[in-house]
Amino acid sequence: MSSISKNLFQTPIQISKSELGLLNVDLVKLAYKLKEENNSIETTEQKGFQSVIYNPKDFKETNQFIHLQIDNINNFLQQYSIIKNYEWGVKGIWFNINPKYSFNNLHTHSDCDFSAVYYLQVPKNSGSIVFENPNSVMLNHKFFQYPFNYNEINSNSYKVEPQEDMLILFPSYLPHRVQQNLSDKDRICLSFNFSVDIK
């Protein structure tokens, strides 16, 4: 007797390192400049700063950053095996500065296909990003409330401890939150959304 196991309906995320050198320094300076100018919006950020959403071409630093991520984004999209020619475009980019005790509530990103976060400054104990299982049927089922040796099949959440120069790409429908920053220094990241258009 034989059997075949399949892991259906998977949700991919891609984690990579992308060292930017001096560009990283310039992006941090830009983040603080925008904070000083109070260019912020009401968001999921609690006790922190989130800039307004910009076009990457608004600043030479963000434009250069996106150009350096082209290969990472194309590699991520290849997992979807799109059968027609396509092109992707950034829908918006913004900065997050999380000082001590700040955090981000659970949320998703609308009006886009995919999202990304790049970590510019990550002090120790400054909080992880936590992805929550988007399958509401599974989450409400009694069986999945039991304790497990957690893996990709039975987990209700997945935590990624950020590092400087880390880029995380994920589907925009995937709920995520950021734990509280318990360090005395700011955690700084750059986030962006992008969508795919079929030619």
C-alpha positions in Angstrom: 0.0 0.0 0.0 1.4 3.4 -0.9 0.3 7.0 -0.2 1.1 10.4 -1.5 1.3 13.5 0.7 0.7 17.0 -0.6 1.0 20.4 1.1 -1.8 22.4 -0.5 -2.4 26.1 -0.7 0.9 27.2 0.6 1.7 30.9 1.4 5.3 31.7 0.4 7.5 34.3 2.1 11.0 35.0 0.9 13.8 36.1 3.4 17.1 37.3 2.0 20.0 39.6 2.9 20.7 42.6 0.8 23.6 44.7 2.1 23.4 48.3 1.0 26.5 49.8 2.6 26.4 53.6 2.5 22.9 53.6 1.0 21.6 52.1 4.3 23.1 55.1 6.1 21.5 57.5 3.7 18.1 55.8 4.1 18.3 56.1 7.9 19.1 59.8 7.6 16.1 60.2 5.2 13.8 58.4 7.7 14.8 60.8 10.5 14.4 63.8 8.2 10.9 62.8 7.4 10.1 62.3 11.1 11.4 65.7 11.9 9.2 67.2 9.2 6.3 65.2 10.8 5.3 63.5 7.5 3.3 60.8 9.2 -0.1 59.1 8.8 -2.5 57.3 11.1 -1.7 53.6 10.8 -1.3 50.3 12.7 1.8 51.9 14.4 1.5 52.2 18.1 3.7 54.8 19.8 6.0 54.9 16.7 6.4 56.9 13.5 5.2 55.8 10.1 5.9 58.2 7.2 3.4 59.0 4.5 3.5 56.7 1.5 5.7 57.9 -1.3 6.5 57.0 -4.8 10.1 55.5 -4.8 11.1 58.1 -7.4 10.3 60.9 -4.9 13.8 60.3 -3.4 17.0 59.2 -5.0 17.7 56.9 -2.0 14.4 55.0 -2.3 14.6 54.9 -6.1 18.1 53.3 -5.8 16.9 50.9 -3.2 14.1 49.5 -5.4 16.5 49.2 -8.3 18.8 47.0 -6.1 15.8 44.8 -5.2 14.8 43.9 -8.8 16.4 40.4 -8.7 15.0 39.6 -5.3 11.5 40.5 -6.4 11.7 38.6 -9.7 13.0 35.6 -7.9 10.1 35.7 -5.4 7.5 36.0 -8.2 8.9 33.0 -10.1 7.4 30.8 -7.4 4.0 31.6 -8.8 4.7 30.3 -12.3 2.8 33.0 -14.1 2.1 31.7 -17.6 1.9 35.1 -19.4 4.3 37.9 -19.6 4.0 40.3 -16.7 5.5 43.4 -15.2 5.5 44.5 -11.6 5.4 48.0 -10.2 5.8 49.5 -6.7 2.6 50.9 -5.3 4.1 52.9 -2.5 7.1 53.0 -0.1 7.4 54.3 3.5 9.5 54.3 6.6 8.8 53.0 10.1 10.7 54.2 13.2 9.8 52.1 16.3 11.3 53.6 19.5 11.2 51.8 22.8 7.8 50.2 23.7 6.3 50.8 20.2 4.7 48.0 18.2 2.4 47.4 15.2 -1.0 45.9 15.5 -2.1 42.9 13.3 -3.0 44.1 9.8 -2.9 43.3 6.1 -2.1 45.6 3.1 -4.9 46.4 0.6 -4.8 47.6 -3.0 -1.7 45.6 -3.8 -0.6 42.0 -4.5 2.6 41.8 -2.4 4.4 43.6 0.4 7.9 43.8 1.7 9.9 45.1 4.6 13.6 45.9 4.7 15.4 46.3 8.0 17.8 49.3 8.2 18.5 49.3 12.0 17.7 46.4 14.3 18.9 46.7 18.0 18.8 43.6 20.1 15.4 42.8 21.6 13.6 45.3 19.3 10.8 42.9 18.4 10.1 40.3 15.7 7.6 40.4 12.9 4.9 37.7 13.3 2.9 36.3 10.4 -0.5 34.9 11.3 -2.2 32.0 9.5 -4.7 33.6 7.0 -7.0 30.4 7.1 -9.8 31.6 9.4 -11.6 28.2 9.0 -8.5 26.4 10.4 -8.0 28.9 13.2 -11.6 28.4 14.5 -11.4 24.6 14.4 -11.1 22.9 17.8 -8.3 20.5 16.7 -5.9 23.4 15.9 -6.2 24.7 19.4 -4.3 21.8 20.8 -0.5 22.0 21.4 1.8 20.7 18.7 5.4 20.4 17.8 4.8 23.2 15.4 5.6 23.0 11.7 4.4 24.5 8.4 1.2 22.4 8.5 -0.1 23.0 12.0 1.2 26.5 13.0 -1.2 29.4 13.6 1.7 31.9 13.4 5.3 32.2 12.3 7.9 34.6 13.8 10.8 36.1 12.0 13.5 37.7 14.1 14.7 40.6 12.0 18.4 41.4 11.2 19.9 44.4 9.6 20.0 44.1 5.8 17.2 41.5 5.9 14.5 41.8 3.2 11.2 39.9 3.6 8.7 39.5 0.7 5.2 38.2 1.3 1.6 38.2 -0.1 -0.2 41.4 1.0 -3.2 39.3 2.3 -1.0 37.7 4.9 -1.8 39.1 8.4 1.2 40.3 10.3 2.2 42.3 13.3 5.3 43.6 15.0 6.2 42.9 18.6 7.1 45.6 21.0 10.5 47.1 20.9 12.1 46.5 24.3 15.5 48.0 23.5 16.6 51.6 24.2 17.3 52.3 20.5 15.0 52.8 17.5 14.2 49.9 15.1 14.0 51.3 11.6 12.7 49.7 8.5 11.6 50.5 5.0 8.4 48.9 3.6 6.8 48.9 0.2 3.9 47.4 -1.7 4.0 46.1 -5.3 1.5 44.7 -7.8 1.7 42.5 -10.9 0.1 43.4 -14.2 -0.3 40.9 -17.1 0.9 42.3 -20.4 
